[in-house]
């Protein structure tokens, strides 16, 4: 089966500090610069919500301007900071079904289902009966296609209480019931939490991508009682995810823009080290090319 490389960006929050030098726009541009400079370009990019801070037309115009540099297809879904009307006006090419911005993509070897979990005015997720029926129908129609499901709100506890979903919330129970019936789902990918997190979820797993905007602090204490001054949002580098389908499995990586200086390169001095590792894996008669991984 053919390989597929999927980039995921999330929680851009454009318009938080509007202006020509907006920090969140600069962080998004840095992520796009990093993806453009990679030796292997993504085949497709998914933007999984909170694309803007306030859902204004100006912020969506800035988003379109930023994404115009991407030579690969980009597909969007809303998050709780977005406004469907303004998003649809700025990106009329994005599919809409029954008023929701959810749709399925045929991405070569994979199907990708983009879910709309927005309920305007609510911070947490939403997944009504109409959306559940649509998702169930899409999954039932292609039971043998490996499928990736993308949404904004992760339907799991994350250890970060103020950003977690409650498993007993009706929308979580409804989504869980649909997903559980379809074993072709490789993974559910999400945003919202502004941290890289992976967790088991029934018979599949949930991957939460780091955000391009500043990250949520890694603090697993429960925030109760009097405010104690703990960190909540921190200026870690802007992040993104890469999901590689290699024909057998989906492999997810968290990356960051401006990831630091290079400390080692593949040179003649490093070649024996790399070849030794590959020989150990493949056997003493291996003649694997260490750069391509082919015989």
C-alpha angles and dihedrals in degrees: 000000000000121000122244128196116202123189118205125199123178145171098027094161094195112187096038088118104013119209144087092287099041109162094220091054090050090051091051091048089052091054092049090048089053093050092047091052095051117112089234117043121215116259091217138358127218121201106201106199146285085081089160137021100231105011095245124161089238092057092049089049088054089049093052090049091052094048094049088082092063112099091196128073115275123204124192139203127180129251131199093279092054132090115219095211096054092040092052091047092053095042106031090163091069110101120247126195122191091338095310126107095230126125145146126248128205100219101177107263093012139052114222120201116199112203128201109219096167123129104177112237094023124100095204128061133281132201114173131193092264092055091044091053092049092049093047090052094049092049094045091052093061108030095157100048117098103242137199118200118206126192139149104239116058109223094219144084108260103188088250098097101198091054099041132103119233109238088220094059109117093235092053093048091048093050092044091054093053096044092048092062096058117065093180089081108109097187144336114233124198147160130201098101098071092223137091106254134160125192140168114251117184109299093341136044139244123228118196114198125219113249131248087224119066116304131247112252116259098242117139097187118113110251104227135136125018119001108265102188096252118162115265107168123028134187099242114155118283111273142205139170136239120204115195121196105197096182093267108045143008112246118193127200132185114219137180136210118246088018097182138265122321110253099181135020134193100265135147088273091056097042096084091050093052094042090051091055092049093047090051091052098043102031136266094287094055119133097182117159102237093213101047100025090227130124 
